[in-house]
Amino acid sequence: MVAAKASVVGSWSATQLGAWVSTFGEDYRSYPNIFREHSIDGQLFVEMTDQDLAEVIGNEEHRERIQLELQAYLKKTEANNSEEPSLKEAKQWSSCQVGAWVATLGPEYRQYAR
């Protein structure tokens, strides 16, 4: 897929990954179920090749959009990685974003990030 190192995305559950992808629009609302059915969590997702992803997501336009969104998210996350979110920023987060942030606190908190 993309040369993505372990990141916040890698700590997401299939449910969190699906919730993130479904924010791309109405046409992406089926992906949470697809990711759960195929047990694709964040770690597996960032390790998938284009061919792997094509087997799960047949729509090439959707695959490309998801890849672009992932690259943008990773870039943004890396740029902000050393900064703690402000309360003002955190108040605007979706439950998926909150869960992803909690997962970055350490492996002992991952259970709370689902």
KEGU-913885 format. One record per residue: x negated, z, y of N, C-alpha, C in turn. Coordinates in steps of 0.1 Angstrom, whole numbers, plus 5000, padded with zeros to 4 digits. Each point is the difference from the previous one (the first is absolute). Layout:
<nodes>
XZYXZYXZY
...
</nodes>
This chain:
<nodes>
499250004988500850005012499150005012
499750115005499050015012498950104996
498949985006498950094998500350145006
500850084994500450125006499450124993
499350085007499550124994501150114999
499750104992500950114998500450055014
501350015002500550045013501350084998
500650025011501350075000501049924991
500049875000500849924992499850034985
498750024997499750034986500650134995
500450095008500650124996501650005000
500549885003501549995000500649994986
501150064999500849984987500749865001
500549964989500849875000501250015010
500650115001501150025009499549995015
498950065003499549995013499649855004
499349944990499649865002501249915003
501050024991501349925002500650035013
500150125005500650045012499249935012
498750004999499249935010500349855001
500049934988500249865000501549975004
500950084997501449975004500250015015
499150065008500150005014499749865007
499549914992499749865005501349925002
501150044996501349935002500950004988
501249955003501049994989499649934988
499249895001499549934989499150084991
499550115004499050084993500650124994
501350025000500750124995500050014985
499749894993500050014985498750054995
499050015008498650034995499850154996
500750095006499950144994500350014985
501149934996500450004986499049934992
499549885005499049934992498750084998
499550075011498850084998500250114990
501250065001500350114990500149954986
500749894998500149944987498749964993
499049965009498749954995499050115001
500450125004499150125002498849975009
500349935011499049965009500050105012
499050094999499850105011498949945010
499750085010499149955010498649974994
499550084991498749984994499949864993
501049984992500149874992500249895010
500850015010500349905009498849955008
499150095004498849965008499049934991
500150034987499149944990500549874994
501249965003500649884994499349875006
499849904991499649875005501249925005
499749895006501149915004500849964988
499349974989500749964988500950114994
499550125001500850124995501250015009
499949995013501150025009501049894998
499549874997500949894998500950024988
499550074990500950034988501150095003
499850095011501150095003500849955012
499449945009500749955012499949855000
501049934996500049864998500049925013
500650065011500149945013498650005007
499449885002498749995006500050055014
501149975008500150045013500050165001
500750064991500150145000498650064996
499349944991498750054996499050005011
500149885008499149995011500350105011
501250025002500450105011499650144996
500250044987499650134995498550025002
499249894996498650015001499550025015
500749925009499650015014500450145005
501150054996500450135005499150114995
499649984987499050104994498750005008
499549885002498749995008500250065014
501149985006500250065014500150154999
500750054990500250144998498650074997
499249944991498750054997499150015012
500049895008499249995011500450115010
501350025002500550105009499750144995
500150024987499850134994498550045001
499149904998498650025001499650045014
500649935010499750035014500450145004
501150044994500550145004499650104990
499249974990499750094989499550135004
499150005010499450135004500850085010
501149945004500850075010501350064993
500350125003501250074996501149945008
501249984994501149955008500550105010
500449965012500650095009501450034996
500550115004501450044997501049905004
499749945012500949895005500049884990
498949964995499949894991500750044987
499750124995500550044986501550015000
500650045012501450015001500749874997
499349895002500649874999499849934986
499350074992499749954986501249994991
499949914991501049994990499650104989
500950034990499650094989498949944992
499949874999498949934993498750035007
500049995013498750035008499650154999
501050095000499750144999499450024986
500649954989499550024987498649944998
499749895006498749945000499050095007
500450055011499050095007499850134992
501050064994499950124992499049974989
500149884994499149974988498649995005
499749985012498649995005499450145001
500850105000499550145002499250054988
500249934988499250044988500949994988
499349994988500849984988501050114997
499750125004500950114997501449995008
500049915010501249985008500849874996
499449934990500749874997501450024994
500250114993501450034995501050005011
499650045012501050015011500249875007
499249904997500049875007501049904993
500650044990500949914993501450005006
</nodes>
